[in-house]
C-alpha cells in the first residue's frame, strides 16, 4: 500500500520557556484531560464543574469544552476540496 503524502519541511520548534518553567511560574503541574462519550452524556457538564472546582482551589485552567473550540476554528479555517490520488502499491 502506498504511503500517504508527508510534508518534508516540518521543523520542531525550540522554546526558551519550557514546560517546567511554566509549571514553576504557576506552581502546578501541567495536565491534559480528555473525555469522550455519546451526545448528551454529561461530558460538558462534568468538565464545567471540574473547571469551577479547580478554579476555586486557585488553579489556573484552560477549559476547551463542548463544540466551542470547533466553532471557533470553523470560522477561521477554510477547507477546499482537492483531488488526491495515490499509487496502488499492494
Order of alpha helices (4+ residues) and beta strands (2+ residues): alpha-alpha-alpha
